[in-house]
Amino acid sequence: MLEMSPIIIDGHQFTAVQMKLPKTNFMAVTNDKGYIMCGALDVALFNSNEKLRERKIIAGRAVGVRTIDQLIDAPLESVTLAAEELGITVGMTGREALLKMV
């Protein structure tokens, strides 16, 4: 099942996406600039692959989360190079990272 819903963080609108898969969940919170995502995101691939790096994808990854609320509150385990350029860092919460994307 796929669920999409708007969420507001400090007055800014984002879209929460959750897909229930066998034995796991896929989750992301996004806006038109970037996103945070569950452990399924391969940040190392975005940072090491030249073609993907050129796209300047702004994204962060949190691991061990099972709900959108946990994703927003969790510290980011890794971030893309483009996210770092915005001041998004490893250890910052998903909420903090999203607010840097507005």
PyMOL commands that set and color helices and strands:
alter all, ss='L'
color gray80, all
select helices_A, chain A and resi 43-48+50-54+68-73+81-85+94-100
alter helices_A, ss='H'
color red, helices_A
select strands_A, chain A and resi 2-9+12-21+24-30+35-37+59-61+78-79
alter strands_A, ss='S'
color yellow, strands_A
deselect
rebuild
show_as cartoon
